[in-house]
Amino acid sequence: MTQTANNYGTVLFELGVEKETVEEMKRIFSLTGELPRVLDCPVVSGREKHRLIEQLFPKEVWNFLKEMCDHGNVSEMEDVFKAYTRCYDEANGILKTVMYCAGTPDEEQLAQIKAYLAAKHHRETVELTICTQPELIGGFVLETGDLVEDYSVRGRIKNLEQKLTWR
């Protein structure tokens, strides 16, 4: 993610644009891959781009999108959406974590893991996405942003293997 996309995502959040409006923008952009190319195309006039924005998008984001068009940054919209979501989650105490596990955990285990993550990261809400990976053998791996915590059997075997080969 570029600093430009990060800045635009932060500005979009700080403008007070509702999450539903941003989701609608995402949906419109996902309808066709041509839209970002047209809005970034130097051959298409600024007036035509602005008219297209006013026809397709919610009024709350017209000026924001026009500004992105005028500076040729529409191609970075995916990263802008990610930056907005990160700002939104942080402001609302939401932690998003991916849990890779060998088998599906029961409700009690999920509650314990969510409580652990909420306490560790000082967040109110934990959104846990579960992905099954039988190759982990047992246990689980938690991926929160750049932080990876490996509590899997496969991870423990790798650690033991490294310790034994370095002796």
N, C-alpha and C positions, 0 to 999 in steps of 0.2 A: 504494500500500500504506500502510495506516495504521500508526501507531506501535504501536497495540494488537496488530494482527496480527503485526507484527515481533517484539514482545515475546513473544507466545504461541509463535511459531515457534522463537524462541531458547530459551524454557523447555522446549519439547518436545524439542529437541535436547539441552539440558543435563540433562534427566531420564534421558538414556541410552536413549531409545526407539530401537529398531533401525529401520533404513531399511525393511526388509521390512514391519514393523508399520505404519509410516506409509503405505507403498504400499497395504497392505490397507485402511487407513482411507480413503484416496483412492478406492479401488475401490468401497467401500461407499457413500461419498457420491455417486459418479458414477452409481450404479444408478438413482437417482431424484432429481429436483429438489425433491421435497416434503420430504425428510428434514431439510435445514437449516431449512426454514420451520417444520416441526413442532417441532424442538428449540429454536427461537427464539420460538415462539408463546406469548404471555402467558396465553392461555386454557387451554393444556395444563398440568397440574400438574407441579411439579418431580419428584414421585415417579414419575409416568408417564414423564417424560423420562428419568429415571435408569434405570427398568426397561427402556426401549427401548434405551438405550445398552448395558446389560448383556446384552441379547439379541443385539445386532448386532455389537458391536465386540470386538476382542481385550482381554483383561483388563488388559494393561499400560497401556491408555489410558483406562480407565473414569474414574478420578479427574480426569484432565486434561479429558476431555469434559464431565464433570459440572460442573466449575468453569466451563468456557466457557458451558454452558447456564445456569447460575445467574446469570451476569453478562450474558447476552443477546448473546454474541459469536459464535455458531455461524455466522452469515451470512458471517463473514470467513475461513472455513476454507480457501478457495482461496489466499488471501494467506498464511495460516499455513503451508500446505504449501510455498509458494514460499520463505518465510523459513527454514523448517526445511532445505530443500534447499540454500539458500545457506550456512547454517551448516555443514551436513554437508560440502559441497564444499570449503569453506574449511579445515575441520579435516583433511580427507583429501587436501589438495593437488590438488584437481580444478578445472580451469578449463574452463568451458563457453563455447564460441565458435560463432557462426553465420558461415559463410563464403558470401557471395553471389558467384557467378562466372558468366562468360559461357559457359564450357564446363567440362566435368568435368576436374579436374586428375588427373594420373597419380600413382602411389604415391610416387614420389620427391619430387614437388612437395608432396604432402600431408605427408610426413615432414619436409621443410624448414620448412613453415609451422608444424607442431606444435612443432618444436624452437625456432623463433623465438619463438612464443607462450609456451612453457614457460620460456625464458630471460628474456623480458621481464617476465613476471608472477610469476616465481619459484615456479612450480608443477611438480609431478612429473608430473601426468597432464593431457592436453588432450583434451577431448571436442569434436570438430569436427562440426557439423551443416552439410551442404552443400546450398545452395539454388541452382538454376540460374536465372539471369536474363539472357537474351540481350541485353536492352537495355543492359547494361553495355558492350557492344561487345567488350571484352577486359579482361583483368586480373581483380581481385577486390576485394571489400569485406569486412573483418573486423569483426564486431560482438561485443564482449566487454563485457557489462553495459551501462554508459553510454558506453563508449569505442567510437568508430567510426573505423576506419582505411581510407581509400579509396585503393586502388591500381588503380582501374579506368580505362579509357580515357574513359568518360563523365565520371568525376570530374575527370580532367585537362583535358578539354575545358571543363567548367564553370569550373574555376580559371582557365584561360587567358581565357575569355570575361569573367570578372569583372575580371581584371587589365586587359584591353583597354578595357572600358567605364569603368573608374575613372580612366583617364588623361586 
